[in-house]
Amino acid sequence: QWMKDEAEKSQVFSNCRTVLIPNGLDTSIYRHGVRLDAKRALGIDESTVVLMFGAAHGKSKRKGFDLLAKAIREIAQSSAMEGRDIAVVSM
């Protein structure tokens, strides 16, 4: 709803029809949780930076795998990453 409201207020989209598409996930099952709990459940060290990526096929250009690879390189070179690992959780 927030994004729809913002689009309607913007100069770029103010004259366009906007439609809210409800969340396709059952939020009683799939809900926000505590990151540390999720890392523990998956056996990931709490200091590890976790990136999530979803695609049926990683080589599909429209899914942005090239952008993921670029982001991993940039994050790995960051001084904030010293002594930390990166994990990619893919589905």
Phi and psi in radians as a Rosetta constraint file:
Dihedral C 1 N 2 CA 2 C 2 CIRCULARHARMONIC -1.029 0.35
Dihedral N 2 CA 2 C 2 N 3 CIRCULARHARMONIC -0.809 0.35
Dihedral C 2 N 3 CA 3 C 3 CIRCULARHARMONIC -1.135 0.35
Dihedral N 3 CA 3 C 3 N 4 CIRCULARHARMONIC -0.672 0.35
Dihedral C 3 N 4 CA 4 C 4 CIRCULARHARMONIC -1.066 0.35
Dihedral N 4 CA 4 C 4 N 5 CIRCULARHARMONIC -0.811 0.35
Dihedral C 4 N 5 CA 5 C 5 CIRCULARHARMONIC -1.053 0.35
Dihedral N 5 CA 5 C 5 N 6 CIRCULARHARMONIC -0.740 0.35
Dihedral C 5 N 6 CA 6 C 6 CIRCULARHARMONIC -1.138 0.35
Dihedral N 6 CA 6 C 6 N 7 CIRCULARHARMONIC -0.717 0.35
Dihedral C 6 N 7 CA 7 C 7 CIRCULARHARMONIC -1.080 0.35
Dihedral N 7 CA 7 C 7 N 8 CIRCULARHARMONIC -0.733 0.35
Dihedral C 7 N 8 CA 8 C 8 CIRCULARHARMONIC -1.142 0.35
Dihedral N 8 CA 8 C 8 N 9 CIRCULARHARMONIC -0.490 0.35
Dihedral C 8 N 9 CA 9 C 9 CIRCULARHARMONIC -1.479 0.35
Dihedral N 9 CA 9 C 9 N 10 CIRCULARHARMONIC -0.337 0.35
Dihedral C 9 N 10 CA 10 C 10 CIRCULARHARMONIC -1.296 0.35
Dihedral N 10 CA 10 C 10 N 11 CIRCULARHARMONIC 2.667 0.35
Dihedral C 10 N 11 CA 11 C 11 CIRCULARHARMONIC -1.184 0.35
Dihedral N 11 CA 11 C 11 N 12 CIRCULARHARMONIC -0.592 0.35
Dihedral C 11 N 12 CA 12 C 12 CIRCULARHARMONIC -1.189 0.35
Dihedral N 12 CA 12 C 12 N 13 CIRCULARHARMONIC -0.739 0.35
Dihedral C 12 N 13 CA 13 C 13 CIRCULARHARMONIC -1.930 0.35
Dihedral N 13 CA 13 C 13 N 14 CIRCULARHARMONIC 0.079 0.35
Dihedral C 13 N 14 CA 14 C 14 CIRCULARHARMONIC -1.063 0.35
Dihedral N 14 CA 14 C 14 N 15 CIRCULARHARMONIC -0.487 0.35
Dihedral C 14 N 15 CA 15 C 15 CIRCULARHARMONIC -1.729 0.35
Dihedral N 15 CA 15 C 15 N 16 CIRCULARHARMONIC 0.174 0.35
Dihedral C 15 N 16 CA 16 C 16 CIRCULARHARMONIC -1.793 0.35
Dihedral N 16 CA 16 C 16 N 17 CIRCULARHARMONIC 2.672 0.35
Dihedral C 16 N 17 CA 17 C 17 CIRCULARHARMONIC -1.290 0.35
Dihedral N 17 CA 17 C 17 N 18 CIRCULARHARMONIC 2.275 0.35
Dihedral C 17 N 18 CA 18 C 18 CIRCULARHARMONIC -2.031 0.35
Dihedral N 18 CA 18 C 18 N 19 CIRCULARHARMONIC 2.487 0.35
Dihedral C 18 N 19 CA 19 C 19 CIRCULARHARMONIC -2.295 0.35
Dihedral N 19 CA 19 C 19 N 20 CIRCULARHARMONIC 2.351 0.35
Dihedral C 19 N 20 CA 20 C 20 CIRCULARHARMONIC -1.579 0.35
Dihedral N 20 CA 20 C 20 N 21 CIRCULARHARMONIC 2.130 0.35
Dihedral C 20 N 21 CA 21 C 21 CIRCULARHARMONIC -1.784 0.35
Dihedral N 21 CA 21 C 21 N 22 CIRCULARHARMONIC 2.008 0.35
Dihedral C 21 N 22 CA 22 C 22 CIRCULARHARMONIC -1.043 0.35
Dihedral N 22 CA 22 C 22 N 23 CIRCULARHARMONIC 2.719 0.35
Dihedral C 22 N 23 CA 23 C 23 CIRCULARHARMONIC -1.009 0.35
Dihedral N 23 CA 23 C 23 N 24 CIRCULARHARMONIC 2.262 0.35
Dihedral C 23 N 24 CA 24 C 24 CIRCULARHARMONIC -1.433 0.35
Dihedral N 24 CA 24 C 24 N 25 CIRCULARHARMONIC -0.043 0.35
Dihedral C 24 N 25 CA 25 C 25 CIRCULARHARMONIC -1.774 0.35
Dihedral N 25 CA 25 C 25 N 26 CIRCULARHARMONIC 2.533 0.35
Dihedral C 25 N 26 CA 26 C 26 CIRCULARHARMONIC -1.308 0.35
Dihedral N 26 CA 26 C 26 N 27 CIRCULARHARMONIC 1.828 0.35
Dihedral C 26 N 27 CA 27 C 27 CIRCULARHARMONIC -1.279 0.35
Dihedral N 27 CA 27 C 27 N 28 CIRCULARHARMONIC -0.089 0.35
Dihedral C 27 N 28 CA 28 C 28 CIRCULARHARMONIC -1.419 0.35
Dihedral N 28 CA 28 C 28 N 29 CIRCULARHARMONIC -0.334 0.35
Dihedral C 28 N 29 CA 29 C 29 CIRCULARHARMONIC -1.791 0.35
Dihedral N 29 CA 29 C 29 N 30 CIRCULARHARMONIC -0.894 0.35
Dihedral C 29 N 30 CA 30 C 30 CIRCULARHARMONIC -1.727 0.35
Dihedral N 30 CA 30 C 30 N 31 CIRCULARHARMONIC 1.796 0.35
Dihedral C 30 N 31 CA 31 C 31 CIRCULARHARMONIC -2.389 0.35
Dihedral N 31 CA 31 C 31 N 32 CIRCULARHARMONIC 2.833 0.35
Dihedral C 31 N 32 CA 32 C 32 CIRCULARHARMONIC -1.107 0.35
Dihedral N 32 CA 32 C 32 N 33 CIRCULARHARMONIC 2.364 0.35
Dihedral C 32 N 33 CA 33 C 33 CIRCULARHARMONIC -2.279 0.35
Dihedral N 33 CA 33 C 33 N 34 CIRCULARHARMONIC -3.000 0.35
Dihedral C 33 N 34 CA 34 C 34 CIRCULARHARMONIC -1.473 0.35
Dihedral N 34 CA 34 C 34 N 35 CIRCULARHARMONIC 2.135 0.35
Dihedral C 34 N 35 CA 35 C 35 CIRCULARHARMONIC -0.979 0.35
Dihedral N 35 CA 35 C 35 N 36 CIRCULARHARMONIC -0.748 0.35
Dihedral C 35 N 36 CA 36 C 36 CIRCULARHARMONIC -1.095 0.35
Dihedral N 36 CA 36 C 36 N 37 CIRCULARHARMONIC -0.685 0.35
Dihedral C 36 N 37 CA 37 C 37 CIRCULARHARMONIC -1.089 0.35
Dihedral N 37 CA 37 C 37 N 38 CIRCULARHARMONIC -0.728 0.35
Dihedral C 37 N 38 CA 38 C 38 CIRCULARHARMONIC -1.127 0.35
Dihedral N 38 CA 38 C 38 N 39 CIRCULARHARMONIC -0.752 0.35
Dihedral C 38 N 39 CA 39 C 39 CIRCULARHARMONIC -1.071 0.35
Dihedral N 39 CA 39 C 39 N 40 CIRCULARHARMONIC -0.754 0.35
Dihedral C 39 N 40 CA 40 C 40 CIRCULARHARMONIC -1.093 0.35
Dihedral N 40 CA 40 C 40 N 41 CIRCULARHARMONIC -0.754 0.35
Dihedral C 40 N 41 CA 41 C 41 CIRCULARHARMONIC -1.098 0.35
Dihedral N 41 CA 41 C 41 N 42 CIRCULARHARMONIC -0.537 0.35
Dihedral C 41 N 42 CA 42 C 42 CIRCULARHARMONIC -1.643 0.35
Dihedral N 42 CA 42 C 42 N 43 CIRCULARHARMONIC -0.004 0.35
Dihedral C 42 N 43 CA 43 C 43 CIRCULARHARMONIC 1.257 0.35
Dihedral N 43 CA 43 C 43 N 44 CIRCULARHARMONIC 0.527 0.35
Dihedral C 43 N 44 CA 44 C 44 CIRCULARHARMONIC -1.786 0.35
Dihedral N 44 CA 44 C 44 N 45 CIRCULARHARMONIC 2.281 0.35
Dihedral C 44 N 45 CA 45 C 45 CIRCULARHARMONIC -1.008 0.35
Dihedral N 45 CA 45 C 45 N 46 CIRCULARHARMONIC 2.473 0.35
Dihedral C 45 N 46 CA 46 C 46 CIRCULARHARMONIC -1.118 0.35
Dihedral N 46 CA 46 C 46 N 47 CIRCULARHARMONIC -0.398 0.35
Dihedral C 46 N 47 CA 47 C 47 CIRCULARHARMONIC -1.492 0.35
Dihedral N 47 CA 47 C 47 N 48 CIRCULARHARMONIC -0.129 0.35
Dihedral C 47 N 48 CA 48 C 48 CIRCULARHARMONIC -1.258 0.35
Dihedral N 48 CA 48 C 48 N 49 CIRCULARHARMONIC 2.365 0.35
Dihedral C 48 N 49 CA 49 C 49 CIRCULARHARMONIC -1.467 0.35
Dihedral N 49 CA 49 C 49 N 50 CIRCULARHARMONIC 2.192 0.35
Dihedral C 49 N 50 CA 50 C 50 CIRCULARHARMONIC -1.924 0.35
Dihedral N 50 CA 50 C 50 N 51 CIRCULARHARMONIC 2.223 0.35
Dihedral C 50 N 51 CA 51 C 51 CIRCULARHARMONIC -1.968 0.35
Dihedral N 51 CA 51 C 51 N 52 CIRCULARHARMONIC 2.396 0.35
Dihedral C 51 N 52 CA 52 C 52 CIRCULARHARMONIC -1.901 0.35
Dihedral N 52 CA 52 C 52 N 53 CIRCULARHARMONIC 2.488 0.35
Dihedral C 52 N 53 CA 53 C 53 CIRCULARHARMONIC -2.526 0.35
Dihedral N 53 CA 53 C 53 N 54 CIRCULARHARMONIC 2.289 0.35
Dihedral C 53 N 54 CA 54 C 54 CIRCULARHARMONIC -2.201 0.35
Dihedral N 54 CA 54 C 54 N 55 CIRCULARHARMONIC 2.234 0.35
Dihedral C 54 N 55 CA 55 C 55 CIRCULARHARMONIC -2.906 0.35
Dihedral N 55 CA 55 C 55 N 56 CIRCULARHARMONIC 2.538 0.35
Dihedral C 55 N 56 CA 56 C 56 CIRCULARHARMONIC -1.197 0.35
Dihedral N 56 CA 56 C 56 N 57 CIRCULARHARMONIC -0.502 0.35
Dihedral C 56 N 57 CA 57 C 57 CIRCULARHARMONIC -2.540 0.35
Dihedral N 57 CA 57 C 57 N 58 CIRCULARHARMONIC 2.026 0.35
Dihedral C 57 N 58 CA 58 C 58 CIRCULARHARMONIC -1.065 0.35
Dihedral N 58 CA 58 C 58 N 59 CIRCULARHARMONIC -0.385 0.35
Dihedral C 58 N 59 CA 59 C 59 CIRCULARHARMONIC -1.526 0.35
Dihedral N 59 CA 59 C 59 N 60 CIRCULARHARMONIC -0.031 0.35
Dihedral C 59 N 60 CA 60 C 60 CIRCULARHARMONIC -1.188 0.35
Dihedral N 60 CA 60 C 60 N 61 CIRCULARHARMONIC 1.983 0.35
Dihedral C 60 N 61 CA 61 C 61 CIRCULARHARMONIC -1.027 0.35
Dihedral N 61 CA 61 C 61 N 62 CIRCULARHARMONIC -0.611 0.35
Dihedral C 61 N 62 CA 62 C 62 CIRCULARHARMONIC -1.248 0.35
Dihedral N 62 CA 62 C 62 N 63 CIRCULARHARMONIC -0.231 0.35
Dihedral C 62 N 63 CA 63 C 63 CIRCULARHARMONIC -1.511 0.35
Dihedral N 63 CA 63 C 63 N 64 CIRCULARHARMONIC -0.171 0.35
Dihedral C 63 N 64 CA 64 C 64 CIRCULARHARMONIC 1.418 0.35
Dihedral N 64 CA 64 C 64 N 65 CIRCULARHARMONIC 0.454 0.35
Dihedral C 64 N 65 CA 65 C 65 CIRCULARHARMONIC -1.019 0.35
Dihedral N 65 CA 65 C 65 N 66 CIRCULARHARMONIC -0.604 0.35
Dihedral C 65 N 66 CA 66 C 66 CIRCULARHARMONIC -1.078 0.35
Dihedral N 66 CA 66 C 66 N 67 CIRCULARHARMONIC -0.622 0.35
Dihedral C 66 N 67 CA 67 C 67 CIRCULARHARMONIC -1.239 0.35
Dihedral N 67 CA 67 C 67 N 68 CIRCULARHARMONIC -0.634 0.35
Dihedral C 67 N 68 CA 68 C 68 CIRCULARHARMONIC -1.084 0.35
Dihedral N 68 CA 68 C 68 N 69 CIRCULARHARMONIC -0.814 0.35
Dihedral C 68 N 69 CA 69 C 69 CIRCULARHARMONIC -1.062 0.35
Dihedral N 69 CA 69 C 69 N 70 CIRCULARHARMONIC -0.717 0.35
Dihedral C 69 N 70 CA 70 C 70 CIRCULARHARMONIC -1.129 0.35
Dihedral N 70 CA 70 C 70 N 71 CIRCULARHARMONIC -0.748 0.35
Dihedral C 70 N 71 CA 71 C 71 CIRCULARHARMONIC -1.090 0.35
Dihedral N 71 CA 71 C 71 N 72 CIRCULARHARMONIC -0.718 0.35
Dihedral C 71 N 72 CA 72 C 72 CIRCULARHARMONIC -1.072 0.35
Dihedral N 72 CA 72 C 72 N 73 CIRCULARHARMONIC -0.785 0.35
Dihedral C 72 N 73 CA 73 C 73 CIRCULARHARMONIC -1.056 0.35
Dihedral N 73 CA 73 C 73 N 74 CIRCULARHARMONIC -0.790 0.35
Dihedral C 73 N 74 CA 74 C 74 CIRCULARHARMONIC -1.162 0.35
Dihedral N 74 CA 74 C 74 N 75 CIRCULARHARMONIC -0.742 0.35
Dihedral C 74 N 75 CA 75 C 75 CIRCULARHARMONIC -1.120 0.35
Dihedral N 75 CA 75 C 75 N 76 CIRCULARHARMONIC -0.746 0.35
Dihedral C 75 N 76 CA 76 C 76 CIRCULARHARMONIC -1.071 0.35
Dihedral N 76 CA 76 C 76 N 77 CIRCULARHARMONIC -0.519 0.35
Dihedral C 76 N 77 CA 77 C 77 CIRCULARHARMONIC -1.504 0.35
Dihedral N 77 CA 77 C 77 N 78 CIRCULARHARMONIC -0.123 0.35
Dihedral C 77 N 78 CA 78 C 78 CIRCULARHARMONIC -1.239 0.35
Dihedral N 78 CA 78 C 78 N 79 CIRCULARHARMONIC 2.464 0.35
Dihedral C 78 N 79 CA 79 C 79 CIRCULARHARMONIC -1.136 0.35
Dihedral N 79 CA 79 C 79 N 80 CIRCULARHARMONIC -0.437 0.35
Dihedral C 79 N 80 CA 80 C 80 CIRCULARHARMONIC -1.201 0.35
Dihedral N 80 CA 80 C 80 N 81 CIRCULARHARMONIC -0.239 0.35
Dihedral C 80 N 81 CA 81 C 81 CIRCULARHARMONIC -1.601 0.35
Dihedral N 81 CA 81 C 81 N 82 CIRCULARHARMONIC -0.042 0.35
Dihedral C 81 N 82 CA 82 C 82 CIRCULARHARMONIC -0.970 0.35
Dihedral N 82 CA 82 C 82 N 83 CIRCULARHARMONIC 2.130 0.35
Dihedral C 82 N 83 CA 83 C 83 CIRCULARHARMONIC 1.392 0.35
Dihedral N 83 CA 83 C 83 N 84 CIRCULARHARMONIC 0.131 0.35
Dihedral C 83 N 84 CA 84 C 84 CIRCULARHARMONIC -2.018 0.35
Dihedral N 84 CA 84 C 84 N 85 CIRCULARHARMONIC 2.625 0.35
Dihedral C 84 N 85 CA 85 C 85 CIRCULARHARMONIC -1.746 0.35
Dihedral N 85 CA 85 C 85 N 86 CIRCULARHARMONIC 2.824 0.35
Dihedral C 85 N 86 CA 86 C 86 CIRCULARHARMONIC -2.033 0.35
Dihedral N 86 CA 86 C 86 N 87 CIRCULARHARMONIC 2.308 0.35
Dihedral C 86 N 87 CA 87 C 87 CIRCULARHARMONIC -2.089 0.35
Dihedral N 87 CA 87 C 87 N 88 CIRCULARHARMONIC 2.400 0.35
Dihedral C 87 N 88 CA 88 C 88 CIRCULARHARMONIC -1.888 0.35
Dihedral N 88 CA 88 C 88 N 89 CIRCULARHARMONIC 2.111 0.35
Dihedral C 88 N 89 CA 89 C 89 CIRCULARHARMONIC -1.775 0.35
Dihedral N 89 CA 89 C 89 N 90 CIRCULARHARMONIC 2.046 0.35
Dihedral C 89 N 90 CA 90 C 90 CIRCULARHARMONIC -2.058 0.35
Dihedral N 90 CA 90 C 90 N 91 CIRCULARHARMONIC 2.568 0.35
